[in-house]
Amino acid sequence: MTRSLPADDRAACLASLDAALATGVMPDLAGVSDASLDAALRALVRGRAAAAAPLIARLAREAPGKALRKAARRALYRLEQSGISAPRVAGDPAGPPPIVRRQPERAVAAWLSGIDGSGSRAAWILFQGGLGGALTLCSLILNDEAGILDVAGGPITRKRLEAELASLRESQKLPWVESDPARACALVDEALAAHAGAGTDPPPGFSRWRVLFESRPGSGGAPPDPAPAPEADPTLVERSAELMHLPELAGWFVDPAAIQGDAVALLEMKDSRLVVPDQVKAERETAIVDGAIAKAFPGGARGRWARRLREMAWVFRATGREEPAALALAAAAALGDESRAVGSIPLVRAMAARGLELAGEVALGRVKAAEVSRAPSPRDQ
């Protein structure tokens, strides 16, 4: 220990701190005034910068006087503002603690869920950077029409991330697969473009994340197609309705709210006491389904559903399921063929039939409309 110093001896105080840097022995600064401590630490930071960080961090943890610990914490803050920090942990690790410098934050890993019947999916994007290369997880719900529906996240450790991923895969309705982080970020760019086109804003919580997406190289580009659809295989297209039996596609149906009138007409036809030939009934039912399809697939709806199918094909392949991937790609190719009547695709008719059934349940008061709505919402993720 060095000798105690007069309260106004700032030069001697700085010399004592310099000696502590050289020897590793904690200085005895008992009785030194707050002003002298602060001035000496300021001078130490100016003169020694990163080299002073280990000693100042140790003083902030271990100094016997409250005033010295407080002054050391202020000095640490000044170091951090200049981009230099030292870990503040309990105990005294062997050797001086490493200097931690701020690093650019970049996406280093990502995970995507499958897509639900409203065009929504979840995305987890892991960023690394900042002081000490810390990890930060951004969790989003993205919709192919409405953009970003929800956002959350914050700092996370590797151990916590692994536990969260394991829990996610066990509990979620849709499968989760690892993704190229650049592609996941491009999906966020696409969602932001949807907001711009619609004149809407992302959720307020996205503001803290926006700079990480917009400042990265190549931001703003369209995401590459995950699984380009080959020419439609007629045999696979005819089998495409088999996809509706998969649990991942349980929510794939046309929006019941859009075809409520058709569902009522179908119920009335089935409940009618008029005796008509079965062929006439079948023709009437076919016409009702055709009308529902026409309402549910306006404008760019074919392209959106084709894209959803290609995304699901990518998910199926990533989870080792080639047959449903092939069926999804065949249906996507058929939807992409504008010369083909959309109502001739078995998967489309199956989605319409399921939507009509649920719309009928709503009309009968057995199901609440909100429970089967296909309006974009983060609730099902």
C-alpha positions as CSV (number, residue, x, y, z in Angstrom):
1,M,0.0,0.0,0.0
2,T,1.2,3.5,-0.7
3,R,0.9,6.3,1.9
4,S,-2.2,8.3,2.4
5,L,-2.4,11.5,0.5
6,P,-3.5,15.0,1.4
7,A,-7.0,15.8,0.1
8,D,-5.7,18.4,-2.3
9,D,-2.7,16.6,-3.6
10,R,-4.0,15.7,-7.1
11,A,-0.6,15.2,-8.6
12,A,0.4,12.7,-5.9
13,C,-3.0,11.0,-6.4
14,L,-2.3,10.6,-10.1
15,A,1.2,9.3,-9.3
16,S,-0.3,6.7,-6.9
17,L,-2.7,5.5,-9.6
18,D,0.2,5.3,-12.1
19,A,2.2,3.2,-9.6
20,A,-0.8,0.9,-9.1
21,L,-0.9,0.4,-12.9
22,A,2.7,-0.6,-12.9
23,T,2.7,-2.9,-9.8
24,G,-0.9,-4.2,-9.7
25,V,-1.0,-3.2,-6.0
26,M,-4.2,-1.4,-5.0
27,P,-3.4,2.3,-4.1
28,D,-4.3,3.7,-0.6
29,L,-6.2,6.8,-1.4
30,A,-7.9,7.2,2.0
31,G,-8.6,10.8,2.9
32,V,-8.3,12.1,-0.7
33,S,-11.1,14.6,-1.5
34,D,-13.8,13.7,-4.1
35,A,-12.5,16.5,-6.4
36,S,-8.9,15.2,-6.2
37,L,-10.0,11.6,-7.0
38,D,-12.2,12.7,-9.9
39,A,-9.5,15.0,-11.3
40,A,-6.8,12.3,-11.0
41,L,-9.0,9.6,-12.6
42,R,-9.9,12.0,-15.5
43,A,-6.2,12.6,-16.1
44,L,-5.5,8.8,-16.0
45,V,-8.2,8.2,-18.6
46,R,-6.8,11.0,-20.8
47,G,-3.3,9.8,-20.5
48,R,-3.6,6.0,-20.4
49,A,-7.0,5.3,-22.0
50,A,-7.4,1.5,-22.6
51,A,-4.4,0.7,-20.4
52,A,-6.2,2.3,-17.4
53,A,-9.4,0.3,-17.8
54,P,-8.4,-2.8,-15.8
55,L,-7.3,-0.7,-12.8
56,I,-10.4,1.5,-12.9
57,A,-12.7,-1.5,-13.2
58,R,-11.0,-3.0,-10.1
59,L,-11.3,0.2,-8.2
60,A,-15.0,0.4,-9.0
61,R,-15.4,-3.1,-7.6
62,E,-13.0,-3.3,-4.7
63,A,-11.9,0.1,-3.5
64,P,-12.6,0.4,0.3
65,G,-14.0,3.9,0.1
66,K,-17.5,4.6,-1.4
67,A,-16.2,7.9,-2.9
68,L,-13.4,6.2,-4.7
69,R,-15.7,3.5,-6.1
70,K,-18.1,6.1,-7.3
71,A,-15.4,8.2,-8.9
72,A,-14.1,5.0,-10.6
73,R,-17.5,4.2,-12.0
74,R,-17.7,7.7,-13.5
75,A,-14.3,7.1,-15.1
76,L,-15.5,3.8,-16.5
77,Y,-18.5,5.6,-18.0
78,R,-16.2,8.1,-19.7
79,L,-14.1,5.2,-21.1
80,E,-17.2,3.5,-22.4
81,Q,-18.3,6.7,-24.1
82,S,-15.0,6.6,-26.0
83,G,-15.6,3.0,-27.0
84,I,-13.5,1.3,-24.3
85,S,-14.8,-0.9,-21.6
86,A,-13.6,-3.5,-19.0
87,P,-15.8,-6.3,-17.7
88,R,-17.2,-5.6,-14.3
89,V,-17.5,-9.0,-12.6
90,A,-17.4,-10.1,-9.1
91,G,-14.0,-11.4,-7.8
92,D,-10.6,-10.7,-9.1
93,P,-9.8,-12.8,-12.2
94,A,-6.2,-13.8,-12.8
95,G,-4.4,-11.2,-14.8
96,P,-5.8,-7.9,-16.0
97,P,-9.2,-8.2,-17.5
98,P,-9.3,-7.9,-21.3
99,I,-10.3,-4.6,-22.9
100,V,-13.6,-4.9,-24.7
101,R,-14.1,-2.7,-27.8
102,R,-17.3,-1.9,-29.7
103,Q,-17.8,-4.0,-32.8
104,P,-20.2,-3.4,-35.7
105,E,-23.4,-5.4,-35.2
106,R,-24.2,-7.9,-37.9
107,A,-26.6,-10.8,-38.4
108,V,-24.8,-14.1,-37.7
109,A,-27.7,-16.6,-37.5
110,A,-31.4,-16.9,-38.3
111,W,-34.4,-19.2,-37.9
112,L,-37.7,-19.1,-39.8
113,S,-41.0,-20.8,-39.2
114,G,-43.3,-22.2,-41.7
115,I,-46.1,-19.9,-43.1
116,D,-49.7,-20.0,-41.8
117,G,-52.8,-19.5,-43.8
118,S,-52.8,-15.8,-43.4
119,G,-49.3,-15.4,-44.9
120,S,-47.6,-14.9,-41.6
121,R,-44.4,-16.5,-40.3
122,A,-42.0,-15.9,-37.3
123,A,-38.4,-15.0,-37.8
124,W,-35.5,-15.0,-35.2
125,I,-32.4,-13.1,-36.3
126,L,-29.3,-13.2,-34.1
127,F,-27.0,-10.2,-34.2
128,Q,-23.5,-10.0,-32.8
129,G,-21.5,-6.9,-32.1
130,G,-21.4,-3.9,-29.8
131,L,-19.2,-4.0,-26.7
132,G,-17.4,-7.3,-26.5
133,G,-19.3,-8.9,-29.4
134,A,-22.5,-9.4,-27.4
135,L,-25.4,-11.3,-28.8
136,T,-28.8,-9.7,-29.4
137,L,-31.9,-11.6,-30.6
138,C,-34.6,-9.9,-32.8
139,S,-37.9,-11.8,-32.9
140,L,-40.4,-10.8,-35.5
141,I,-43.7,-11.8,-37.0
142,L,-43.7,-11.1,-40.8
143,N,-46.7,-11.1,-43.1
144,D,-46.5,-11.2,-46.9
145,E,-49.2,-8.5,-47.2
146,A,-49.2,-6.4,-44.1
147,G,-45.4,-6.3,-43.3
148,I,-44.1,-6.5,-39.7
149,L,-46.9,-7.5,-37.3
150,D,-44.9,-7.8,-34.1
151,V,-41.3,-7.4,-32.9
152,A,-39.5,-8.1,-29.6
153,G,-36.1,-9.2,-28.4
154,G,-32.9,-8.0,-26.6
155,P,-29.6,-9.3,-25.3
156,I,-29.3,-13.1,-25.0
157,T,-26.6,-15.6,-24.0
158,R,-25.7,-18.7,-26.1
159,K,-27.0,-21.0,-23.4
160,R,-30.3,-19.1,-23.2
161,L,-30.6,-19.1,-27.0
162,E,-30.1,-22.9,-27.2
163,A,-32.8,-23.4,-24.5
164,E,-35.2,-21.1,-26.2
165,L,-34.8,-22.8,-29.6
166,A,-35.3,-26.2,-28.1
167,S,-38.5,-25.0,-26.4
168,L,-39.7,-23.3,-29.5
169,R,-39.3,-26.4,-31.7
170,E,-41.3,-28.5,-29.2
171,S,-44.1,-26.1,-28.6
172,Q,-44.9,-24.2,-31.8
173,K,-47.5,-25.2,-34.3
174,L,-45.3,-24.6,-37.3
175,P,-41.9,-26.1,-38.0
176,W,-38.8,-24.0,-37.5
177,V,-35.7,-24.3,-39.7
178,E,-32.3,-22.5,-39.7
179,S,-31.9,-19.9,-42.4
180,D,-29.2,-17.9,-44.1
181,P,-29.2,-14.7,-42.0
182,A,-28.9,-12.6,-45.2
183,R,-32.1,-14.1,-46.6
184,A,-33.9,-13.6,-43.3
185,C,-32.9,-9.9,-43.2
186,A,-34.0,-9.6,-46.8
187,L,-37.5,-10.9,-45.7
188,V,-37.5,-8.0,-43.2
189,D,-36.6,-5.6,-46.1
190,E,-39.5,-7.0,-48.0
191,A,-41.8,-6.4,-45.1
192,L,-40.6,-2.8,-44.8
193,A,-41.3,-2.4,-48.5
194,A,-44.9,-3.6,-47.9
195,H,-45.3,-0.9,-45.2
196,A,-44.0,1.7,-47.6
197,G,-46.3,0.6,-50.3
198,A,-49.4,0.6,-48.0
199,G,-48.4,3.9,-46.3
200,T,-48.3,2.1,-42.9
201,D,-45.6,1.9,-40.2
202,P,-44.0,-1.1,-38.4
203,P,-44.8,-1.6,-34.7
204,P,-43.2,1.1,-32.5
205,G,-40.8,-1.5,-31.1
206,F,-39.1,-1.9,-34.4
207,S,-37.5,1.5,-34.2
208,R,-34.6,0.2,-32.1
209,W,-33.9,-2.5,-34.7
210,R,-34.3,-0.5,-37.9
211,V,-30.7,0.7,-38.1
212,L,-29.4,-2.9,-37.9
213,F,-31.3,-3.8,-41.1
214,E,-31.0,-0.6,-43.0
215,S,-27.3,-0.1,-42.4
216,R,-26.1,-3.5,-43.5
217,P,-24.5,-4.1,-46.9
218,G,-27.0,-5.0,-49.6
219,S,-30.1,-3.9,-47.6
220,G,-33.3,-3.3,-49.5
221,G,-32.8,-6.1,-51.9
222,A,-35.5,-8.8,-52.6
223,P,-35.0,-12.1,-50.9
224,P,-34.0,-15.0,-53.3
225,D,-36.7,-17.5,-54.1
226,P,-36.2,-20.4,-51.6
227,A,-37.4,-23.1,-54.0
228,P,-38.2,-22.1,-57.6
229,A,-41.1,-24.1,-58.8
230,P,-40.4,-26.3,-61.9
231,E,-42.9,-26.9,-64.6
232,A,-46.1,-28.2,-63.1
233,D,-46.2,-32.0,-63.0
234,P,-49.8,-33.0,-63.8
235,T,-49.8,-36.1,-61.6
236,L,-48.5,-34.1,-58.6
237,V,-50.9,-31.2,-59.2
238,E,-53.8,-33.7,-59.1
239,R,-52.5,-34.9,-55.7
240,S,-51.9,-31.4,-54.3
241,A,-55.0,-31.5,-52.1
242,E,-53.2,-34.2,-50.0
243,L,-51.2,-31.3,-48.5
244,M,-54.4,-30.3,-46.6
245,H,-54.0,-33.3,-44.4
246,L,-50.6,-32.1,-43.0
247,P,-50.7,-30.4,-39.6
248,E,-48.6,-27.6,-40.9
249,L,-51.4,-26.6,-43.3
250,A,-54.3,-26.9,-40.9
251,G,-54.7,-23.2,-41.1
252,W,-54.6,-23.0,-44.9
253,F,-58.1,-22.0,-46.2
254,V,-59.6,-19.1,-47.9
255,D,-60.9,-16.3,-45.5
256,P,-64.4,-17.3,-44.3
257,A,-65.3,-13.6,-44.0
258,A,-64.8,-13.2,-47.8
259,I,-67.2,-16.1,-48.7
260,Q,-69.8,-15.8,-46.0
261,G,-72.6,-15.4,-48.5
262,D,-71.5,-18.5,-50.4
263,A,-71.4,-20.5,-47.2
264,V,-75.0,-19.5,-46.4
265,A,-76.1,-20.5,-49.9
266,L,-74.4,-23.9,-49.5
267,L,-76.1,-24.4,-46.2
268,E,-79.5,-23.5,-47.6
269,M,-79.0,-25.9,-50.6
270,K,-78.2,-28.8,-48.3
271,D,-81.1,-28.0,-45.9
272,S,-83.6,-27.6,-48.7
273,R,-86.5,-30.0,-48.7
274,L,-86.9,-29.8,-52.5
275,V,-86.2,-33.1,-54.2
276,V,-83.7,-32.6,-56.9
277,P,-81.4,-35.1,-58.7
278,D,-78.0,-35.6,-57.2
279,Q,-76.3,-34.3,-60.4
280,V,-78.1,-31.0,-60.0
281,K,-77.1,-30.8,-56.4
282,A,-73.5,-31.5,-57.3
283,E,-73.6,-28.9,-60.1
284,R,-75.0,-26.3,-57.7
285,E,-72.3,-27.1,-55.1
286,T,-69.6,-26.9,-57.7
287,A,-70.9,-23.5,-58.8
288,I,-70.9,-22.2,-55.2
289,V,-67.3,-23.4,-54.7
290,D,-66.3,-21.7,-58.0
291,G,-67.9,-18.5,-56.8
292,A,-66.1,-18.7,-53.5
293,I,-62.7,-19.3,-55.3
294,A,-63.3,-16.3,-57.6
295,K,-63.8,-14.1,-54.5
296,A,-60.9,-15.5,-52.6
297,F,-58.3,-15.3,-55.5
298,P,-58.5,-11.7,-56.8
299,G,-55.6,-9.8,-58.3
300,G,-52.3,-11.0,-57.0
301,A,-53.7,-13.7,-54.7
302,R,-52.4,-16.5,-57.0
303,G,-48.8,-15.1,-56.8
304,R,-49.0,-14.8,-53.0
305,W,-50.3,-18.4,-52.5
306,A,-47.7,-19.7,-55.0
307,R,-44.9,-18.0,-53.0
308,R,-46.3,-19.4,-49.7
309,L,-46.2,-22.9,-51.3
310,R,-42.6,-22.4,-52.4
311,E,-41.6,-21.3,-48.9
312,M,-43.3,-24.3,-47.4
313,A,-41.5,-26.5,-49.9
314,W,-38.2,-25.1,-48.6
315,V,-39.3,-25.9,-45.0
316,F,-40.3,-29.4,-46.0
317,R,-37.0,-30.1,-47.7
318,A,-35.1,-28.6,-44.7
319,T,-36.9,-31.1,-42.5
320,G,-36.3,-34.0,-44.8
321,R,-39.7,-34.3,-46.3
322,E,-39.3,-34.6,-50.0
323,E,-42.8,-35.8,-51.0
324,P,-44.8,-32.8,-49.5
325,A,-42.1,-30.5,-50.9
326,A,-42.7,-31.9,-54.4
327,L,-46.5,-31.5,-54.0
328,A,-46.1,-28.0,-52.8
329,L,-43.9,-27.0,-55.7
330,A,-46.2,-28.6,-58.2
331,A,-49.2,-26.6,-56.8
332,A,-47.1,-23.5,-56.8
333,A,-46.2,-24.0,-60.5
334,A,-49.9,-24.5,-61.3
335,L,-50.8,-21.3,-59.5
336,G,-48.1,-19.5,-61.4
337,D,-49.5,-20.6,-64.7
338,E,-52.0,-17.8,-65.5
339,S,-53.4,-19.8,-68.5
340,R,-54.7,-22.4,-66.0
341,A,-58.1,-21.8,-64.3
342,V,-57.3,-21.4,-60.6
343,G,-60.4,-23.4,-59.8
344,S,-59.0,-26.4,-61.6
345,I,-56.2,-26.9,-59.0
346,P,-57.3,-29.5,-56.4
347,L,-55.4,-27.7,-53.6
348,V,-57.3,-24.5,-54.3
349,R,-60.6,-26.3,-54.3
350,A,-59.7,-28.0,-51.0
351,M,-58.8,-24.6,-49.4
352,A,-62.1,-23.1,-50.6
353,A,-64.1,-26.1,-49.3
354,R,-62.5,-25.8,-45.9
355,G,-63.1,-22.0,-45.8
356,L,-66.8,-22.6,-46.8
357,E,-67.2,-25.2,-44.0
358,L,-65.8,-22.8,-41.4
359,A,-67.9,-19.9,-42.7
360,G,-70.9,-22.1,-42.4
361,E,-70.0,-22.9,-38.7
362,V,-69.7,-19.1,-38.1
363,A,-73.2,-18.6,-39.7
364,L,-74.6,-21.3,-37.5
365,G,-73.1,-19.6,-34.4
366,R,-70.9,-22.6,-33.6
367,V,-67.6,-20.8,-34.2
368,K,-66.6,-17.2,-33.6
369,A,-65.6,-15.3,-36.8
370,A,-62.4,-14.0,-35.1
371,E,-61.3,-17.6,-34.4
372,V,-61.1,-18.5,-38.1
373,S,-60.3,-15.2,-39.6
374,R,-57.4,-15.2,-42.1
375,A,-56.7,-11.5,-41.4
376,P,-52.9,-11.1,-40.6
377,S,-52.3,-11.5,-36.9
378,P,-49.4,-12.7,-34.7
379,R,-51.6,-14.8,-32.5
380,D,-51.0,-18.1,-34.2
381,Q,-47.2,-18.0,-34.2
